[in-house]
Amino acid sequence: MSLLTDHAALETRRQFFARGKNALGYAALASLLGRDYLAHGAESKAGAVLTHFAPKAKRIIYLHMVGGPAQMDLFDHKPEMAKWYDKDLPPTVQGGQRLTTMTSGQKRFPIAPSRYKFAQFGDAGMWMNSELLPWFSKCSDDVAFIRSMHTEAINHEPAISYIQTGNQITGRPCLGSWVSYGLGAENQNLPTFVVLVAEPSNREQIQAISGRLWSSGYLPGEHAGVAFRSKGDPILYINNPPGVPTTVRRNTLDGIKALNEMNAALVGDPETHTRIAQYEMAFRMQASVPELTELSSEPESTFELYGNDAKKPGTFANTALTARRLVERGVRFVQIYHNNWDHHSNLPGRMQSQCKDVDQACHGLIKDLKLRGLWDETLVIWGGEFGRTIYSQGGLSPTNYGRDHHPRCFTMWLGGGGIKGGTIYGATDDFSYNIVENPVHIRDLHATLLHLLGYDHLRLGFKHQGLDQRLTGVEPAHVVKSLLA
């Protein structure tokens, strides 16, 4: 016997006894705990985890505004701040909260009131920036606003990781991977989880966005996000090499599959079957992806909904339209990242272009989903990783200011499947600095999203390193029932 076969034989014997022992222990434990324990990880025939109750949503489109939009310049109207221009933030309001090193050394913390006009919209009278959001403001009754989001993370890397994975340390499964793990595939020719990185029209201050944010972590690799590119082939290496016909590619994949099956039988690594499935998915996507990303089949009326940018590959409007096409074809989770919301300086100069990128496109996405009968089963989420400070970072003038990171309060909106449109939940103080009503932690948001998909966040878990891992972790998390229809 060779070293390889000797090792494989030993591995097989070890695994046999380990699995046998685990199976007996699992059966004994299940008999003690009853059916609820089994429901925690019960799988359907399609490989998905069976839902714990009837879901309100079947899929998610998550619009992440990277950098942290300033809530008081968009959704959290603070008219009293006009009287506080260039006055210092009271120490009683600041309350000794942690500051970033970018402003902790400032001698003053001068109040910078929003320079934008606000107006009330919809039946609920939601105050919104009427200058920069003329399109989206028409949708105020379609979505629910959470004005009391909060987090502990004060810097981008841990904050983005926290809201995407439930942990400030990168490498854990992200929300999209948990949704893929839970719901499974609806379309065998497309991934369950797709990532689109939109190109902002202004690139003044860009945060690093990479595959660490759509990793499956300790979940099986098949649940990792698949990033679509806006230039060249949508997915790298999806097409056959020059001069290689499809029949040769098919025969090559069959040969690789046979070798992988042999390796799986010898070593028993479950990720080998994940690799086989990924090769097969890539082959099927050679037919499904070109049709998906070819937007010329859309009528002109659709482009008018999203705006002229929808015809430009890589823009936010283009990715929003692509997201609709993805969920229409059965993709469970679409993640869009839109960068350059980190406005430490020149906020008025940059906020205008940022809102222009997303305003009509968000309105168009909502209307388009409604027109196609997808709105009631598709959950749409918009927001950043934290908020901004009411005081100015650096110099202050009536027309120019910047804002530092502020994790203690920020605004997000949700709409679609299972959400009560027109809801305004939570409130902050006059300075948009502290939450005074109905705080919503990131864990609460995650628990609510899983609930809408039909899962109890305490029961959707995965065993890793001997621990029962969950998206919401071990600290308390609550479903925000006031947001539910």
C-alpha positions in Angstrom: 0.0 0.0 0.0 1.1 3.5 -0.7 1.4 6.3 1.8 -1.8 7.8 0.3 -3.8 4.6 0.6 -2.4 3.9 4.1 -3.5 7.4 5.2 -6.9 7.1 3.5 -7.5 3.7 5.2 -6.6 5.2 8.6 -8.8 8.2 7.9 -11.7 6.0 6.9 -11.5 3.9 10.1 -11.2 6.9 12.3 -14.2 8.5 10.6 -16.2 5.3 10.9 -15.8 5.1 14.6 -16.2 8.8 15.2 -19.4 8.9 13.1 -20.7 5.9 14.8 -20.1 7.3 18.2 -21.6 10.7 17.2 -24.6 9.0 15.7 -25.3 7.1 18.9 -24.8 10.2 21.0 -27.0 12.3 18.8 -29.8 9.7 18.9 -29.6 9.5 22.7 -29.6 13.3 23.1 -32.4 13.7 20.6 -34.6 11.3 22.6 -34.0 13.4 25.7 -34.5 16.8 24.1 -37.4 15.8 21.8 -38.4 17.0 18.4 -37.4 20.7 18.9 -33.7 19.8 19.0 -34.0 17.9 15.7 -35.8 20.9 14.1 -32.7 23.0 14.8 -30.8 21.3 11.9 -33.5 19.3 10.1 -32.8 19.4 6.4 -35.2 19.1 3.5 -34.6 16.9 0.5 -33.2 20.0 -1.4 -30.5 20.4 1.3 -32.0 23.5 2.9 -32.9 23.7 6.5 -36.6 23.4 7.0 -38.2 26.6 8.1 -39.6 26.8 11.6 -42.7 28.6 10.6 -44.4 30.1 7.5 -42.0 32.6 5.9 -43.1 36.1 4.9 -40.2 36.6 2.5 -38.4 34.2 0.1 -35.5 36.3 -0.9 -33.4 39.4 0.1 -31.9 42.3 -1.7 -29.4 44.0 0.7 -28.2 47.5 -0.4 -25.2 48.3 1.8 -24.1 51.9 1.7 -20.4 51.5 2.6 -18.9 54.2 4.8 -21.9 55.1 7.0 -24.5 57.6 5.6 -25.2 60.7 7.8 -28.6 60.0 9.3 -29.3 63.6 10.2 -28.7 64.7 6.6 -31.1 62.1 5.1 -33.8 60.7 7.5 -33.3 61.9 11.1 -34.5 65.5 10.9 -33.2 67.8 13.7 -34.5 71.3 13.0 -33.5 72.5 16.5 -29.8 72.2 15.5 -30.1 75.3 13.4 -29.9 77.3 16.7 -26.8 75.4 17.7 -24.6 76.2 14.7 -20.9 76.2 15.7 -21.8 75.7 19.4 -20.0 72.9 21.2 -21.7 69.5 21.7 -22.7 69.5 25.4 -20.6 67.1 27.5 -23.8 65.7 28.9 -24.9 64.6 25.5 -21.5 63.2 24.5 -21.5 61.3 27.8 -18.0 60.0 27.6 -18.7 57.9 24.6 -15.8 56.5 22.6 -14.5 58.7 19.8 -12.3 57.8 16.9 -8.7 59.0 16.8 -9.7 61.3 14.0 -11.6 63.6 16.3 -10.7 62.6 19.8 -7.9 65.2 19.7 -10.1 68.1 18.6 -10.3 71.0 21.0 -13.9 71.7 20.0 -16.9 69.6 18.8 -18.9 72.3 16.9 -22.4 71.4 15.9 -22.9 71.2 12.2 -26.7 71.4 11.4 -27.7 69.8 8.2 -27.7 72.3 5.3 -30.5 70.5 3.5 -34.2 71.1 3.3 -36.5 68.4 4.8 -40.2 67.8 4.2 -42.8 65.2 5.5 -43.9 62.5 3.2 -46.5 59.8 3.1 -49.4 59.0 5.5 -47.0 58.6 8.4 -45.4 62.0 7.8 -41.8 60.7 7.6 -39.3 63.6 7.5 -36.8 63.1 4.7 -34.3 65.1 2.7 -36.5 66.7 0.0 -33.6 68.1 -1.9 -31.5 65.0 -2.5 -34.2 62.2 -2.4 -37.0 63.5 -4.6 -37.7 60.0 -6.0 -37.3 57.8 -3.0 -39.4 60.1 -0.8 -42.4 58.9 -2.9 -41.8 55.4 -1.4 -42.1 56.5 2.2 -45.3 54.5 2.7 -43.8 51.4 1.2 -40.9 50.9 3.6 -40.3 51.0 7.4 -37.7 53.3 8.8 -35.6 52.3 11.9 -34.1 55.5 13.3 -32.6 53.8 16.4 -30.1 51.3 15.0 -26.9 51.0 17.0 -23.7 49.0 17.1 -20.5 48.8 19.2 -18.1 49.0 16.3 -16.7 52.4 15.5 -14.3 51.7 12.6 -15.2 50.4 9.1 -13.6 47.0 9.0 -15.1 45.6 12.2 -18.4 47.6 11.7 -19.0 46.2 8.2 -18.1 42.7 9.4 -20.4 43.1 12.3 -23.5 44.0 10.4 -22.8 41.5 7.6 -21.7 38.5 9.8 -22.8 39.2 13.3 -19.2 39.4 14.5 -16.5 42.1 14.4 -13.9 39.5 13.5 -13.8 38.6 9.8 -14.0 35.1 8.6 -17.5 34.2 10.0 -20.4 33.3 7.7 -22.2 36.4 6.4 -25.9 37.0 6.3 -26.2 35.9 2.7 -24.4 32.6 3.5 -26.8 31.9 6.4 -29.8 32.6 4.1 -28.3 30.3 1.5 -27.7 27.6 4.1 -31.3 28.0 5.4 -33.3 28.4 2.2 -31.2 26.4 -0.2 -31.4 26.8 -4.0 -34.5 27.8 -5.9 -32.7 27.8 -9.3 -30.1 25.1 -9.9 -28.5 27.1 -12.7 -27.6 30.1 -10.6 -25.9 30.6 -7.2 -28.2 31.1 -4.2 -26.1 34.1 -3.1 -24.8 36.8 -5.6 -22.7 39.9 -4.8 -22.6 43.1 -6.9 -20.2 45.9 -6.2 -21.5 49.2 -7.6 -19.1 51.9 -8.8 -20.0 55.3 -7.1 -19.8 58.3 -9.4 -17.5 59.9 -6.8 -14.5 57.9 -5.5 -13.2 60.4 -3.0 -13.0 58.0 0.0 -13.4 54.3 -0.8 -13.4 51.5 1.7 -12.0 48.1 0.9 -14.6 45.6 -0.2 -13.5 42.1 -0.9 -14.5 38.4 -0.6 -14.0 38.4 3.1 -17.5 40.0 3.3 -19.2 37.3 1.4 -17.4 34.3 2.9 -19.3 31.2 4.0 -16.9 30.9 7.0 -17.4 27.6 8.8 -20.5 26.9 6.7 -20.0 24.6 3.7 -18.3 26.4 0.8 -21.3 26.2 -1.5 -22.9 28.9 0.6 -20.3 31.6 -0.2 -21.4 34.5 -2.3 -20.5 34.6 -6.0 -19.3 38.1 -7.1 -20.5 39.3 -10.5 -18.2 41.7 -12.3 -19.4 44.7 -14.3 -16.7 44.6 -16.9 -15.6 41.7 -19.1 -17.0 38.3 -18.2 -19.5 38.6 -15.3 -17.6 35.7 -13.6 -13.9 35.0 -14.1 -13.1 31.9 -16.2 -16.8 31.1 -16.8 -16.2 30.8 -20.5 -14.3 28.1 -22.2 -10.6 28.8 -23.0 -10.0 29.9 -26.6 -10.2 26.9 -29.0 -11.8 24.6 -26.4 -15.3 23.5 -27.5 -18.1 22.8 -24.9 -17.9 19.0 -25.5 -14.2 19.0 -24.5 -15.0 21.1 -21.5 -17.7 18.7 -20.5 -15.4 15.7 -20.8 -12.7 17.5 -18.8 -15.2 18.2 -16.0 -16.4 14.6 -16.0 -12.8 13.5 -15.6 -12.1 15.9 -12.8 -15.4 14.8 -11.1 -14.3 11.2 -11.2 -11.0 12.0 -9.6 -12.7 14.1 -6.9 -15.1 11.3 -6.2 -12.2 8.9 -5.7 -10.6 11.4 -3.4 -13.9 11.9 -1.5 -14.2 8.1 -1.0 -10.6 7.8 0.2 -10.4 10.8 2.5 -14.0 11.7 3.2 -13.6 15.5 3.1 -17.1 17.0 2.6 -15.7 20.0 0.9 -14.7 17.8 -2.0 -18.3 17.4 -2.9 -18.7 21.2 -2.6 -15.9 21.5 -5.2 -17.7 19.1 -7.5 -20.9 21.1 -7.2 -19.1 24.3 -7.9 -17.6 23.0 -11.1 -21.0 21.8 -12.2 -22.6 25.1 -11.3 -20.0 27.0 -13.3 -20.7 24.8 -16.3 -24.4 25.5 -16.1 -23.8 29.2 -15.6 -22.2 29.3 -19.1 -25.7 29.4 -20.4 -27.7 31.1 -17.6 -25.4 34.1 -16.8 -25.0 35.7 -20.2 -28.8 35.7 -20.6 -29.1 37.2 -17.1 -26.6 40.0 -17.5 -27.8 41.0 -21.0 -30.1 43.9 -20.2 -30.9 44.8 -23.8 -34.0 42.6 -23.5 -35.5 45.0 -21.0 -38.1 47.5 -22.4 -37.2 51.1 -22.4 -39.9 51.7 -19.7 -37.8 49.7 -17.3 -34.7 51.8 -17.8 -36.9 54.9 -17.3 -37.9 53.5 -13.9 -34.3 53.2 -12.7 -32.8 56.2 -14.5 -30.3 56.7 -17.3 -27.5 55.1 -15.3 -29.2 51.8 -15.5 -27.7 51.4 -19.0 -24.1 51.9 -17.7 -22.5 48.7 -16.4 -21.3 48.9 -12.8 -23.5 51.9 -11.7 -25.8 51.5 -8.7 -28.8 51.7 -11.0 -27.4 49.0 -13.2 -26.8 46.7 -10.3 -30.2 47.4 -8.8 -31.8 46.3 -12.1 -29.6 43.3 -12.2 -30.7 42.4 -8.7 -34.3 42.4 -9.8 -33.4 40.1 -12.6 -31.5 37.8 -10.2 -34.4 37.5 -7.7 -36.8 37.1 -10.5 -34.8 34.0 -11.5 -34.7 32.5 -8.1 -31.5 33.8 -6.5 -32.2 33.9 -2.7 -29.8 36.7 -1.6 -28.4 39.6 -3.6 -25.9 41.9 -1.9 -25.1 45.2 -3.4 -22.2 47.4 -2.0 -22.2 51.1 -2.9 -19.1 52.9 -1.7 -18.0 56.5 -0.7 -20.5 57.3 2.1 -17.6 58.0 4.5 -17.9 61.8 4.6 -15.3 63.0 7.0 -15.0 66.2 4.9 -16.8 67.9 2.1 -20.1 66.2 3.0 -22.3 68.6 1.0 -20.1 68.1 -2.1 -20.2 64.4 -1.9 -23.6 63.7 -0.5 -25.3 65.1 -3.6 -23.6 62.7 -6.0 -24.1 59.8 -3.6 -27.8 60.4 -3.4 -28.1 60.9 -7.1 -26.6 57.5 -7.6 -29.2 55.7 -5.4 -32.3 57.9 -5.3 -34.1 57.1 -8.5 -32.7 53.6 -8.6 -34.1 52.6 -5.2 -37.5 54.1 -6.2 -37.3 52.1 -9.5 -36.4 48.9 -7.8 -39.4 49.1 -5.4 -41.8 49.9 -8.3 -40.3 47.3 -10.5 -40.6 44.6 -7.9 -44.2 45.6 -7.4 -45.0 45.6 -11.1 -43.7 42.0 -11.4 -45.4 40.7 -8.3 -42.1 40.2 -6.4 -42.4 42.9 -3.8 -44.5 40.9 -1.2 -42.0 38.0 -1.2 -38.7 40.0 -1.5 -37.2 41.8 1.5 -35.2 44.9 0.6 -32.8 46.4 3.1 -30.9 49.8 2.9 -28.3 51.1 5.3 -24.7 51.5 6.3 -22.5 50.0 9.0 -23.0 53.0 11.5 -24.0 56.6 11.6 -22.3 60.0 11.7 -21.7 62.7 14.4 -23.7 65.9 14.7 -20.5 67.7 15.3 -18.1 68.6 12.5 -14.8 66.9 11.9 -12.3 69.6 11.0 -13.3 73.0 9.7 -16.9 74.2 9.7 -18.7 76.7 7.5 -22.4 77.1 6.7 -21.9 75.3 3.4 -19.2 72.8 4.2 -18.5 70.3 7.0 -17.6 66.7 7.6 -18.8 64.1 10.1 -17.0 61.4 12.0 -18.1 57.8 12.7 -20.9 57.4 15.2 -22.0 53.9 16.2 -24.6 54.9 18.8 -27.4 55.7 16.4 -28.1 55.5 12.7 -31.0 54.9 10.3 -31.9 52.0 8.1 -35.0 51.2 6.0 -36.6 47.9 5.1 -39.4 47.1 2.7 -41.2 44.3 1.0 -41.8 40.8 2.3 -43.5 40.9 5.7 -42.7 44.6 6.5 -45.3 47.1 7.6 -44.8 49.9 5.2 -45.1 53.5 6.5 -43.7 52.5 9.9 -41.3 54.9 11.7 -39.6 53.0 14.6 -37.3 54.4 17.2 -36.1 57.9 17.9 -33.0 59.8 18.9 -32.4 62.9 20.9 -32.3 66.5 19.5 -28.6 66.0 18.5 -29.1 62.6 16.8 -26.5 61.4 19.2 -28.3 59.1 21.6 -31.3 56.8 21.2 -34.2 57.8 23.4 -36.8 55.3 22.1 -36.8 51.7 21.0 -33.2 50.9 20.4 -32.5 48.2 17.7 -29.1 46.4 17.9 -27.6 44.7 14.9 -28.5 41.4 16.5 -32.1 42.5 16.7 -32.0 43.3 13.0 -30.6 39.9 12.1 -33.2 38.1 14.3 -35.9 40.0 12.5 -34.6 39.2 9.1 -34.4 35.5 9.9 -37.9 35.6 11.3 -39.3 37.0 8.1 -37.6 34.1 6.2 -39.3 31.6 8.5 -36.5 30.9 11.0 -36.1 31.2 14.8 -32.7 32.8 15.1 -32.0 30.6 18.2 -32.7 27.4 16.3 -30.9 28.1 13.0 -27.4 27.1 13.9 -24.3 25.1 12.8 -21.9 23.0 14.9 -18.4 24.3 14.6 -15.5 23.6 16.9 -17.9 21.9 19.4 -20.0 25.0 19.6 -23.5 25.7 18.4 -22.8 28.8 16.2 -25.6 31.2 15.2 -25.8 34.5 13.2 -27.0 36.3 16.3 -24.4 34.8 18.6 -24.9 34.2 22.3 -26.0 37.7 23.5 -29.8 38.5 23.6 -31.5 39.3 20.3 -35.1 40.2 19.7 -37.4 40.2 16.7 -38.7 43.8 16.2 -42.4 42.9 15.9 -43.5 46.5 15.4 -41.9 46.3 11.9 -43.9 43.2 10.8 -47.0 43.4 8.7 
